[in-house]
Amino acid sequence: MKTKRTMTEICSAITMLLMSATGALAADTHKVYSSGLLVLMFLGFCAIVVVLQTIPAMMHLYGMIKGVASKKEMAEVKSH
């Protein structure tokens, strides 16, 4: 019983220590973000391009899955 209590106290102490140390390990973000409006517009444009490229990719993936999952047999090619 005493071992279980000691283990609980040790775990609690380690947890409290780690929770209090996370603030000290964080990066200072005071001046990290200093980009202008054009940079934001360019990143937004890149994001729009990526999102719009996913639409045809999803349609193509749907077609491939639909083709594989269909139970239709392929027509046999007759040789002369």
RABELFEN-V411374 format. One record per helix or strand. SS is the DSSP state (hx for helix, st for strand). FROM is the first residue (numbers start at 1). LEN is the number of residues. Records with the same first field share a line. If there is no record, write none. Layout:
BEGIN
SS = FROM-LEN + FROM-LEN
END
This chain:
BEGIN
hx = 2-24 + 37-33
END
